[in-house]
């Protein structure tokens, strides 16, 4: 019997039987055995993957429990990394401070007062070595939330791995590198969109050739949602950006099936439980359909929308912050029921400051409880087939399709050009601003209740211990950076930066090797960025009124 003649159920059963399963009892708390899936075809692991990207889903392995960490010096964050790994975290996720995110060194005048405050300060290769000291980069999965200077940070990471004997092909993880959403929502851009896309495609090409376990882009809807978008806007803007990256890479001469299997996504799990689950299911279906039908992908892996999820930071409240533990648990459950591949749970005190170690541990324990105690991991897509969930999935897809049609029209048949036009015209910014305004009006009018904020406000919040980053962190980092500059080989730095500038002017040259050479010379992040600004220019947003 040929493969095509088998029923969907038979194909599903074969894929499930070939999966390595966790050594646990797949039964209810009362001892009732449960099947791996219920309902009708298409089943998990079958095109268009609405019900999940793998046949066995969490029966084979739970989602990666990835906790976001970064504050103060590299040594401070290294200690937090090790504590999270000891507590059962299965992946590291790195938060960088604002100067690092903006491509500025700690001694830049614009960095004053921000060094190490909202993430870890990284200026040179020495900082990156301290950040991952005594952590085996060949075995751990690392995520790095960085965009404008992503190539610089990636070069430093690769150089650290080389210095510890870890080959490129053993490195596993993700770098966000999603520059398009910066112009739309988060605003941490440096260069204009088009040269920035050249840097993105350079990263795609480099990792495709040398780092098969690395995801060169995490297309991020998270920050779009945090800026105030609706769920459907988050879904559509994110996938449109993904399509834009696909078109840019194809235009650069890279075959779609050579890079698309390692694209990943990053979604927000907000508080409207069923809307979020419908959004996740729709994302898989839309991505698979477009990759196959529009972009000609033939490799099944190119059609898989695999994504990381983070609970909604914007939903956390400074009032009655312990309520955030309940919010995070509900959002984490939505992520699991929606079929996420990795998950970060916010700490309850993040509306007040960077999370304390205790709060971060509670956040990790929250998703461990969801994974190990609730039973949701025993069955793939347990809500599939429920009329409301199926309607919500269809509705999310319908709203997203309207946005794709608009961008296709803006770009004269190209989503990439449509996204560029939407950025240039301020369309994305305006749409998100309108959605945020509508939501805030509903809250202010009392038509949407935020517990502890505009209702149920009685009770004393009391004092809360928060993580405080003192001025000594900035003083230490400035001294360290000055010391590195004093002892490095200035001629080697100059040669590396000259190479970077020269090759940046040649659109046919992949810049990643030049970035790695510059990192090894101990050129600073700011020096590399400044060198490229002379070639690419800087981006200044046109205000939307």
NORDACOR-V581582 format. One record per residue. RES is the residue in one small letter. PHI is phi in whole degrees, 0 to 359 (none if undefined). D_FIRST is the distance of its C-alpha to the first C-alpha in whole Angstrom. Layout:
res=[RES,RES]
phi=[PHI,PHI]
d_first=[D_FIRST,D_FIRST]
This chain:
res=[x,x,x,x,x,x,x,x,x,x,x,x,x,x,x,x,x,x,x,x,x,x,x,x,x,x,x,x,x,x,x,x,x,x,x,x,x,x,x,x,x,x,x,x,x,x,x,x,x,x,x,x,x,x,x,x,x,x,x,x,x,x,x,x,x,x,x,x,x,x,x,x,x,x,x,x,x,x,x,x,x,x,x,x,x,x,x,x,x,x,x,x,x,x,x,x,x,x,x,x,x,x,x,x,x,x,x,x,x,x,x,x,x,x,x,x,x,x,x,x,x,x,x,x,x,x,x,x,x,x,x,x,x,x,x,x,x,x,x,x,x,x,x,x,x,x,x,x,x,x,x,x,x,x,x,x,x,x,x,x,x,x,x,x,x,x,x,x,x,x,x,x,x,x,x,x,x,x,x,x,x,x,x,x,x,x,x,x,x,x,x,x,x,x,x,x,x,x,x,x,x,x,x,x,x,x,x,x,x,x,x,x,x,x,x,x,x,x,x,x,x,x,x,x,x,x,x,x,x,x,x,x,x,x,x,x,x,x,x,x,x,x,x,x,x,x,x,x,x,x,x,x,x,x,x,x,x,x,x,x,x,x,x,x,x,x,x,x,x,x,x,x,x,x,x,x,x,x,x,x,x,x,x,x,x,x,x,x,x,x,x,x,x,x,x,x,x,x,x,x,x,x,x,x,x,x,x,x,x,x,x,x,x,x,x,x,x,x,x,x,x,x,x,x,x,x,x,x,x,x,x,x,x,x,x,x,x,x,x,x,x,x,x,x,x,x,x,x,x,x,x,x,x,x,x,x,x,x,x,x,x,x,x,x,x,x,x,x,x,x,x,x,x,x,x,x,x,x,x,x,x,x,x,x,x,x,x,x,x,x,x,x,x,x,x,x,x,x,x,x,x,x,x,x,x,x,x,x,x,x,x,x,x,x,x,x,x,x,x,x,x,x,x,x,x,x,x,x,x,x,x,x,x,x,x,x,x,x,x,x,x,x,x,x,x,x,x,x,x,x,x,x,x,x,x,x,x,x,x,x,x,x,x,x,x,x,x,x,x,x,x,x,x,x,x,x,x,x,x,x,x,x,x,x,x,x,x,x,x,x,x,x,x,x,x,x,x,x,x,x,x,x,x,x,x,x,x,x,x,x,x,x,x,x,x,x,x,x,x,x,x,x,x,x,x,x,x,x,x,x,x,x,x,x,x,x,x,x,x,x,x,x,x,x,x]
phi=[none,285,302,294,274,283,286,305,293,294,293,298,298,296,294,295,296,277,274,277,257,293,273,222,272,270,209,287,301,274,92,274,296,236,283,289,204,231,95,256,291,288,270,306,85,243,306,266,66,305,268,139,276,232,297,270,45,284,292,276,201,290,304,292,267,250,257,283,213,168,193,63,272,300,295,300,290,303,296,295,306,294,295,295,296,295,277,109,297,250,196,259,227,256,258,256,287,298,302,297,299,264,75,248,284,296,266,289,298,284,271,303,84,245,293,73,283,251,170,273,272,233,251,220,303,299,295,295,296,292,298,246,300,64,243,283,289,277,239,268,262,241,244,231,269,210,229,309,262,302,295,295,295,296,299,296,297,298,295,297,301,301,292,254,83,263,289,305,287,263,286,236,154,214,243,299,53,257,282,297,290,294,289,270,217,275,74,261,255,232,265,297,302,291,294,296,292,298,296,296,292,300,295,301,296,297,290,299,277,237,227,294,261,253,263,281,217,247,291,250,269,304,286,296,290,296,284,121,290,280,297,292,295,304,301,289,297,296,292,298,298,300,297,296,296,299,295,294,292,297,296,278,93,262,295,303,281,275,232,300,299,249,281,224,230,219,246,269,251,269,268,280,307,286,299,294,297,299,298,297,293,295,301,296,293,297,299,299,296,294,297,283,274,263,254,71,295,247,286,306,295,292,266,273,271,264,217,265,233,233,295,281,300,291,276,287,241,286,283,44,298,297,301,294,298,294,301,296,298,295,293,295,297,298,299,293,293,277,90,293,265,208,214,240,255,291,274,295,263,288,284,258,187,301,294,285,299,296,295,296,292,298,297,294,298,301,284,295,296,301,286,254,247,276,86,291,278,280,231,282,47,297,264,300,96,294,306,294,294,294,297,297,299,297,294,299,294,298,295,297,298,298,289,300,300,295,292,298,291,301,263,53,94,239,294,302,292,294,293,304,296,296,290,300,271,73,294,299,301,295,296,293,299,297,295,296,296,298,295,294,298,295,293,297,277,78,276,233,268,247,299,88,249,244,196,54,265,290,112,267,293,72,268,229,287,234,281,245,259,276,296,295,296,296,300,298,294,296,296,297,297,298,295,296,297,289,256,280,273,297,294,295,298,297,297,294,290,298,297,299,295,299,285,296,285,254,296,272,263,283,274,300,301,292,299,295,299,296,299,295,281,71,298,278,303,298,293,294,297,298,299,286,300,293,261,269,83,239,263,238,287,278,298,253,249]
d_first=[0,4,7,8,6,7,11,14,15,12,12,16,15,14,16,19,18,19,22,25,27,31,33,34,34,32,34,37,40,41,38,35,32,30,26,25,24,25,25,22,20,20,20,22,21,19,21,23,24,27,26,26,25,24,21,24,27,30,29,28,31,34,35,38,41,43,47,49,52,55,58,62,61,58,60,60,56,55,57,55,51,52,53,50,48,50,49,45,45,41,42,45,46,49,52,55,58,59,61,58,55,58,58,62,63,65,69,68,70,68,66,69,69,65,64,62,62,59,57,57,60,58,60,60,57,60,59,55,56,57,55,52,55,53,50,47,45,42,41,42,41,43,44,47,48,50,49,52,53,49,49,53,51,48,50,52,49,48,51,52,48,49,53,51,49,46,43,42,39,39,41,39,40,40,43,44,45,45,48,47,48,51,52,51,52,53,55,55,55,57,56,55,51,51,52,50,47,48,48,45,43,45,43,40,40,42,39,36,38,39,38,34,35,37,37,40,40,40,40,43,43,45,48,48,48,51,53,52,49,47,44,42,44,43,40,40,43,41,38,40,41,38,37,40,40,36,38,41,39,37,40,42,39,36,33,31,28,31,33,31,29,33,34,35,37,40,41,43,43,46,47,46,43,40,41,40,37,36,37,35,32,33,33,30,28,31,31,27,27,30,29,26,27,31,31,28,26,23,23,22,25,27,26,27,30,31,35,38,40,44,46,48,51,53,53,55,58,62,63,62,60,58,57,54,53,51,50,48,47,45,44,42,41,40,38,36,35,34,32,34,34,37,40,44,46,50,53,55,58,57,59,62,61,59,57,59,57,57,56,53,52,52,50,47,48,47,43,43,44,41,39,40,41,40,37,35,33,31,29,27,29,31,33,30,30,33,35,38,35,33,36,38,34,34,38,38,36,38,41,39,38,42,43,40,41,45,44,42,45,48,46,45,42,42,41,43,46,46,46,49,51,50,52,55,55,55,53,51,54,55,52,52,56,56,53,55,58,57,56,59,61,59,60,63,64,62,59,57,58,58,59,62,62,63,63,64,66,68,69,70,67,69,69,66,66,64,63,66,66,69,71,71,67,68,71,69,67,69,71,68,67,70,70,67,69,72,70,67,67,68,68,64,64,65,63,60,61,62,59,57,59,59,55,55,57,54,51,49,50,48,50,48,50,53,53,52,55,57,56,57,60,61,61,61,59,62,63,59,59,62,62,59,61,63,60,58,60,60,59,61,60,61,62,61,63]
